[in-house]
Amino acid sequence: MKLVWSQSFGTRIEALEAERQIKGWGRAKKLVLIREDWTLISALARSKTEK
């Protein structure tokens, strides 16, 4: 197993909420997160809500 992304959070609750949110994402959005392409993450989020 290899760690490919991490982020610090102020509280354990914030970290758990972020983990829950990311677990709900599709593979494409997770790969974009790893690459830290924030513009594409926004585009993927918009395309999901526009459906």
C-alpha positions, 0 to 999 in steps of 0.5 A: 500500500502506498500513501498518495494524498494526505491533508491535515485537519484541525479536529478529528471530526473534520478529518472524518467528514472529509474522509466520508466525502472522499469515499463517496467520490468516483474514481476519476475525481479521486485521481484528480485529487491525487494530482491536485488539479483543483480546476478539474475537481470543480468541473467534475463536481459541477458535472455531477450536480448538473445531471 
